[in-house]
């Protein structure tokens, strides 16, 4: 057997635990699900899943390691993620200033899919996971590439499961945004939370 069942189970549990820790994906998806509803949140979850898959496959070919060892590339990725979160915060707050019916027409589901994808591709935390945690579950005696691909798929599944549950729960609060006064107040709070995550990401991923 390429990867023992107990190793896959241990990796799955580790992946769930890591995804339950606060991070850019969790906060953004929770806020999006609450503000724009479950459909928008699920679209972003699909984008995040694709981003995780792409990063995992790049890590299998050594690209993630190359980025982590190149200070300039790493800083571009890191600050790109920080600035993108700040932009999402501004865009989220700006939309809450519009009437609910007008804000609903602002974006289609593919937009949220793309935002989820970009948010994750610019998240150094994901790349660091593939570099530092995933190799711990790879057996040196077996071919490395197939193991890395299998473990990547397991991680993407675990992350998508957690993200879907987060959006499903957050979607219960969408009705609060039907009231314009609530929309503005909550929109400002959510925007500040995203800015806080951006600041956290800037310090947490500093080399």
C-alpha positions in Angstrom: 0.0 0.0 0.0 1.3 3.4 -1.0 0.0 5.2 2.1 -1.2 3.2 5.1 -4.8 3.8 6.2 -3.7 4.9 9.7 -1.4 7.5 8.1 -4.2 8.9 5.9 -6.5 9.1 9.0 -3.9 10.9 11.1 -3.2 13.3 8.2 -7.0 13.9 7.8 -7.4 14.7 11.5 -4.3 17.0 11.4 -5.8 18.8 8.4 -9.1 19.3 10.1 -7.4 20.6 13.2 -5.3 23.1 11.2 -8.3 24.3 9.2 -10.2 25.0 12.5 -7.5 27.4 13.6 -8.3 31.1 12.7 -6.9 32.2 9.4 -7.7 34.3 6.3 -9.9 31.6 4.7 -12.0 30.9 7.8 -12.6 34.6 8.5 -13.3 35.6 4.9 -15.7 32.7 4.3 -17.6 33.3 7.5 -18.0 37.0 6.8 -19.0 36.3 3.2 -21.5 33.7 4.2 -23.1 36.0 6.7 -23.1 39.1 4.5 -23.9 37.7 1.0 -25.5 34.3 1.8 -24.6 30.6 1.4 -24.6 30.6 -2.4 -21.9 33.2 -2.5 -20.0 31.5 0.3 -20.1 28.1 -1.4 -18.8 29.6 -4.6 -15.9 31.1 -2.7 -15.3 27.7 -1.0 -15.0 26.1 -4.4 -12.4 28.8 -5.4 -10.5 28.2 -2.2 -10.5 24.4 -2.9 -9.1 25.0 -6.3 -6.4 27.3 -4.9 -5.4 24.6 -2.3 -5.2 22.0 -5.0 -3.0 24.2 -7.3 -0.7 25.1 -4.4 -0.4 21.4 -3.4 0.5 20.3 -6.9 3.0 23.2 -7.2 4.5 22.1 -3.9 4.8 18.5 -5.3 7.0 19.9 -8.1 9.0 22.0 -5.7 7.6 25.4 -6.6 6.4 26.2 -3.0 9.9 25.4 -1.7 11.4 27.6 -4.3 9.2 30.5 -3.2 9.9 30.0 0.5 13.6 30.0 -0.2 13.5 33.2 -2.4 12.9 36.1 -0.1 11.8 38.5 -2.8 9.2 36.1 -4.2 7.9 35.2 -0.8 7.5 38.9 0.2 5.6 39.6 -3.0 3.3 36.7 -2.3 2.9 37.7 1.4 2.2 41.4 0.8 -0.1 40.6 -2.2 -2.2 38.5 0.2 -2.3 41.2 2.8 -3.3 44.0 0.4 -5.9 41.8 -1.3 -7.6 41.2 2.1 -7.5 45.0 2.8 -9.2 45.5 -0.6 -11.8 42.9 0.2 -12.5 44.7 3.4 -13.0 48.0 1.6 -15.2 46.4 -1.0 -17.3 44.6 1.6 -17.9 47.8 3.5 -18.7 49.7 0.3 -21.4 47.2 -0.6 -23.2 47.6 2.7 -23.7 51.3 1.9 -25.9 50.2 -1.0 -29.6 49.2 -0.6 -29.9 45.4 -0.2 -31.5 44.8 -3.6 -28.8 46.9 -5.4 -26.0 45.1 -3.5 -27.4 41.8 -4.6 -26.9 42.7 -8.2 -23.3 43.8 -7.7 -21.6 40.4 -8.2 -22.4 37.1 -9.7 -21.2 33.7 -8.2 -18.2 33.4 -10.5 -16.9 36.7 -8.9 -16.9 35.0 -5.4 -15.3 31.9 -6.9 -12.5 34.0 -8.3 -12.1 35.9 -5.0 -11.8 32.7 -3.0 -9.3 31.4 -5.5 -7.1 34.6 -5.4 -7.4 34.8 -1.6 -6.0 31.3 -1.2 -3.3 31.6 -3.9 -2.0 34.6 -2.1 -2.1 32.9 1.3 1.5 31.9 2.4 -0.1 29.8 5.2 -1.3 27.3 2.6 2.1 27.0 0.9 3.9 26.7 4.3 1.5 23.8 5.2 2.6 21.8 2.2 6.3 22.5 2.9 6.3 21.9 6.7 3.4 19.6 7.7 2.6 17.4 4.7 6.2 15.9 4.3 5.9 14.6 7.8 3.3 12.0 6.5 5.3 11.0 3.5 7.2 7.7 3.6 10.8 8.0 2.2 10.8 4.4 1.1 7.8 5.0 -1.3 7.7 7.3 -4.4 7.2 10.8 -3.2 5.1 12.3 -6.0 2.1 9.9 -5.7 2.1 10.3 -2.0 2.1 14.1 -2.1 -0.7 14.1 -4.6 -2.9 11.8 -2.5 -2.2 13.7 0.7 -3.0 17.0 -1.2 -6.4 15.6 -2.2 -7.0 14.5 1.4 -6.1 18.0 2.7 -8.3 19.7 0.0 -11.2 17.5 1.0 -10.7 18.2 4.8 -10.4 21.9 4.2 -13.5 22.0 1.9 -15.5 20.1 4.5 -14.6 22.7 7.2 -15.1 25.7 5.0 -18.5 24.4 3.8 -19.7 23.9 7.4 -18.5 27.5 8.3 -20.4 29.0 5.4 -23.5 27.0 6.2 -23.5 28.2 9.8 -22.7 31.8 8.9 -25.5 31.9 6.3 -28.0 31.8 9.1 -27.1 35.4 9.9 -27.8 36.8 6.4 -31.2 38.0 7.4 -29.6 40.6 9.6 -28.4 42.4 6.5 -31.9 43.0 5.2 -32.1 46.0 7.6 -30.1 48.9 6.1 -29.0 50.2 9.6 -27.8 46.7 10.6 -26.1 46.4 7.2 -24.0 49.4 7.7 -23.0 48.6 11.3 -22.2 45.0 10.6 -20.5 45.9 7.3 -18.1 48.2 9.2 -17.4 45.5 11.8 -16.8 42.8 9.2 -14.5 45.1 7.2 -12.5 45.9 10.3 -12.3 42.2 11.1 -10.8 41.6 7.6 -8.3 44.4 8.1 -7.4 42.7 11.4 -6.8 39.4 9.6 -4.7 41.2 7.0 -2.6 42.7 9.9 -2.4 39.3 11.6 -1.3 37.7 8.3 1.4 40.4 7.8 3.0 39.6 11.2 2.3 35.9 11.3 4.0 35.2 8.0 6.9 37.6 8.4 10.2 35.7 7.6 
